[in-house]
């Protein structure tokens, strides 16, 4: 949790030197959160089994990172990078005045004087976030827990969302709210919300997916 908070502070510090990158940088950072929480899923798994997890188990989960899990991480990193680029392009297309500070950023980008930049950015971001959420909400803990291919894990996650739309929509809204509150505390809230979301995501996977027929990953 502290790592994510510090990373968020670092992104903020860098983005204020290049304001057009700010929206994409933060939202792109959130996209890779499912893979960053892999260690938390491992702690939750061991707690569920009655063990006393340690930091060594976190590193052990990454050390035994399977090829599908690695490809998942690379895919999310690529998606986040592309979204940063798309956001920067949208700002360049719609904002023709220089953004030199927070006031200009809020006036030209968020309020969007004379343009529909922010609604368009939200719409595109919402579609992208929904796709990422559907593909990762249970697939990452599933890949950590069981012997399964990346395609099958992604399909399982999408099917879980399709079969539980109201519950999953509520869970997505809760994650968005906790993310917003964490950002509103200058990223420090992530130190608490990331472990909570990670632990809850593990139990969401366990409650929604019956993976008992698949061999355990060791």
N, C-alpha and C positions, 0 to 999 in steps of 0.2 A: 504493500500500500504506500509506503514512504517512497519507494522507487518511482511509482507512477506519479505521485505528487511532485517529486523533484523533477521528473521528466517534463511534467506539465509546466512547471515554473521555468525550466530551461527553454521550452518552446515559446512561452510568452516573452521571455527576454529576447529571444532571437527574432520573433515575429514583429515586435514593435520597431525593429530596424527595417522591416520590409512589410508594411501594413497590408498590401494586397494579398500576402500569403497567410495572414492571420486566420480567416475563416476555414480555409482548407487544411491548414496545419493542425488546428485543434480537432476538427471533425475527422480528419484522417487518422490522427492519433487514437481517437476513440475506436476506430474500425479495427485496430490491431489488438484491442483489449482482450478478446477471447483467447488469443494465443499467449498473451502475457500472463494470463491467469492459470496456466497449466500447472504451475507449482502449487497453487491454492487447491486445485482439483485433487492433486495427489494427497495433500494434507487432509482434505475432507474424506477421501477414500479410506485412508488409514484410520481416521477417527471413527468412521462407520464400522470398521472392522475391529474396534476396541483397542487399537494400538495407541501409543503415545508418540505422535509424529514429531520430527525434529527438522531443522534446516537442512540436514543431510538428505532427508527424503525429498526435499524440493529439488536439490541439485541432482539427486538420483533419477527423478522423473525426467529432467532435461537430458541427462546422460543416456537414458535408454530411449530417447526420442526416436520414434520410428520414422521411416521414410515418409509415410502419409502425413504424419504430424509436421515434419519439416516442410513438405510441400504446401501444407495448409498455411504455415507461417509465412512462407515466401509469397503465396497467393494474396494473403491479407496485406502484407507489406507493399506488394505491387498495387493492390486496389487503393491503399491509402495514398501512395505516391501519385497515382493517376488522378485521384480526387483533388490533391493539392494543386496539380497542374490545371485541372479543369476549373477550379475555383479562381486561380490566378488569371486564366484566360477570360473568364466571365467578368472579373473586375476590370481587366484591360479593355474589354469591348464596351462595357457600359459606363465606366467612369473615365472621364477625359480630363478631370482636374487632378492636380497632384495631391496625394494623401500624405500629409506631413505629421499628423498627430491623431490622437484619439478623437478629437472633435470632428475633424474632417472625415475620419473613418466612419463614425456614427452617422454623420450627415449624408455622406455620399454613398456608403455601402449599405448600412442598416436601414436608414430612412429611405435612401434611394431617391434623392431629389431628381425628378425628371426622368426616372427610369423604373422598371419593374425588376431590378437586379435581385433584390433580397427575396421576393416571392419565388422567382425562378430558381435561385440558389437553394431555397428551402425545398422546393418541389423535387429538384434533381437529387439533392442530398437525401430526402426522405425515401425516394425510390431505391437509391443505392444502399442506404442503411437497412431498409426492409429486406433487400436481397441478402445482404451480409448476415443480418440477424437470423433469417430463415435457414441459411446454410450452416450457421455455426452454433446456434443456441444449444444443441446437444451433441453436435458432431465432434467437437474438440474433447470433451470429457469421454465420449465414446471411444475415440481413437486412443486415448490414454489408458482406458480400462480394458478394452477387448481387442482381439486380433480381427481386424476388419480393414478393408481397403478404403481409400479416400473417397472414391465415388459412392460406395455403399453408405459410408458414414454421412456424406452430404445429402444423399437421397433420404436417409432415415431422418435427418434433421428437418428437411423440408416437409416430409410426410407428417412428422410430429406437430409442426406448426399448422399444417392443413387440417389435421384431425382435432386440434384444440385451439381454434382461432381466437376465441374470446379470452381464454386463459393466457395464451401467448401474447396477445395484444396488450393485456394488462401488465404482463411481465415486462414487455418492451417499454411501456409507459413508465413503469417504476424505475427501470434502468435509466431512461432519459431524465427523469426527475432527479434521481440521485446524482447523475452526471452534472446536470445544471447546478444543483446545490453545491457540489464539490468545486466546480469552476467559480461559483460566486464567492467561495471562501479563499480565492486566490490559490486554488489547487490543493490546499491543505486537507480538505474534506476527503480527497481520494485515499488518504491514509486509513480511513475508516470504511468508506463505501466500497472500495475495491475488494478487500477481504470478505465483506458481507455478500457482495454480488457473486464473488467466486464460489463461496460456500453454498449459497442458494442455488447457483447454476448447477453445481454437482447434484444436489438433491432434486432439482427439476429434471435432470437427465435420468436419475434413478427412478423417479416416480412415473415418468412418461414412457421410457423405453425399456422393454423387456429384452435384455441382451444375454439372458441365461444360457441360450443355445450356443453362444460364441465362446471360444476359449479365452481365459484370462491372459492378459499381457503381463509378462514378468521381466 
